[in-house]
Amino acid sequence: MISSTGRLNIAATAQRLDVDNRIPLRYYYRIADNILKQADIFRAEKNIIDLYVMLLRFSGLVSETIPSHRDYRASLQSQKVYLKKRLLNALNELEELKPAVQQKINEINRRYTYQSNSLQQSAVKNQSLTYHSMTKAVRPAAREFNYNGSSVQQFSYSKPMEEQFRRMSLNLLRPKEETLSKHSILGPNGLYGQWQPPKTNIQVQYPSNIDLTPIEFPSLQQPIENKLPGKNDHSNSEASSTESTVTIENRENSQKCHMDEPLPMISFEESETIPNITRQPSPPPVLAEVQDLVPAISPQVTEGDCRIDNPSTDGLVPSESPLQLHIATTMMESFMKLAKSNTDRNLETCGVLAGSLKNRKFFVTALIIPKQESTSDSCQTTNEEEIFDVQDTKSLFPLGWIHTHPTQSCFMSSIDLHTHYSYQIMLPESVAIVMAPRDSSRKHGIFRLTTPGGMSVIRQCQKRGFHPHVQPPDGGPLYNTCTDVYMNPDLNFEVIDLR
């Protein structure tokens, strides 16, 4: 829904659903019913954008996808008439909604453009302020020896040596330039030359006993007791100038490390500009990507690394990513108790997830255990009509399935991928939960086929049983761990065991 340029694009979510003749025609009829059911909820919530998208999906499904199915011509005429009537109603409502939806889209795009421009201007302003702060000279007072900044800043803003000697009324004889250059920590060129990095070919010899006593500068009022070094001192120090320089640098560094460091006057950290984003209040669940089943999970919402926050639009903006899916924190543990007898015999167990939709969030409120046939590495339901009856009676959406891997690790097998493909065709938000009690690294996983990569590969695959799959054309994975599924400690669910 949000294009690469950041603008709202409804057409992206209303693309045609390609027909798969392996899926019975009645499944596509159920898809149409589920879409209309979502449209009714969005209409009641006055969510005109999501309502518009659902009506577009329904129109494309009824007018293009279903008629392309090989069994459509042999289907009942009454079913065709019913779909045609609903299609006309959907088209009429689309025409009525179009002006209001277009106005809402323009408003959203203007808001997004304004926020994007504000972020860019703030970033440019921060860069300009940072550069100005780094280049602005902070001059020390005339009698100050230390500048409140880093050593590089201190020597960059220090005044020439001659001016400092003129401003300080010291009754000291000026040392010779050669002596200053030999003993200067700035190198042989002193303050007049460019700074040179330390040489790496000189071995640094640290003294065994480091004197950490702070160096005391002579007072301005203190008389001179000793003469300044002359030529003899200069000649003696010339032979060990390199070692003296290293020793002086080491002592100064040791002194700086053990003295209280003043607060820097110039900040080099970029200030973060928080955009003016209004987010829809979230319920208290936590993300489902946890490694162990625990009876209670902190109610704080924790979002995954892959999630991307778009500027909020008062909860009325559909996005390319599926809607959130909320699962009770105790549901997986309850399912494992129901599957224990099969798990002890190394047999798989499967269940169906169903639930409701509210405020653009799906909630799993029912765990249906159907009649099934199981082996150590597969599980097959035997009476799907019973599942549909339960969903229709309670007006539930099909939200995926859950099954165990009693002897294997936590992953999606080729059979699992084909099974989940039919669920994800029914509803894009459907998930596949794998419970692997013997996997020491990961006890469970919540997965979904990638779109369009994984869905396209499985749709074109005609193989059965366990087999390898080709990589999607985009080079991505066949399926991913879901990042929009939340474990909700306040969500209740019922178990419907049909076995």
Salt bridges, closest charged atoms under 4 A:
ASP18 OD2 - ARG459 NH2 3.58
ASP20 OD2 - ARG22 NH2 2.89
ASP40 OD1 - ARG43 NH1 2.79
ASP50 OD2 - ARG360 NE 2.50
GLU64 OE1 - ARG16 NE 3.84
ASP71 OD2 - HIS69 ND1 3.93
GLU93 OE2 - ARG43 NE 2.85
GLU107 OE2 - ARG111 NH2 3.12
GLU163 OE2 - ARG167 NE 3.20
GLU177 OE2 - ARG174 NH2 1.90
GLU178 OE1 - HIS234 NE2 3.30
GLU289 OE2 - ARG442 NH2 3.18
GLU303 OE1 - ARG307 NE 3.65
ASP309 OD2 - ARG279 NH2 3.14
ASP314 OD2 - ARG111 NH1 3.88
ASP344 OD2 - LYS340 NZ 2.92
GLU385 OE2 - ARG26 NE 3.43
GLU386 OE1 - LYS371 NZ 3.11
ASP392 OD1 - ARG30 NH2 2.87
ASP416 OD2 - HIS403 NE2 3.21
ASP416 OD2 - HIS405 NE2 3.14
ASP484 OD1 - ARG448 NH1 3.28
GLU494 OE2 - LYS394 NZ 3.51
ASP497 OD2 - ARG499 NH2 2.95
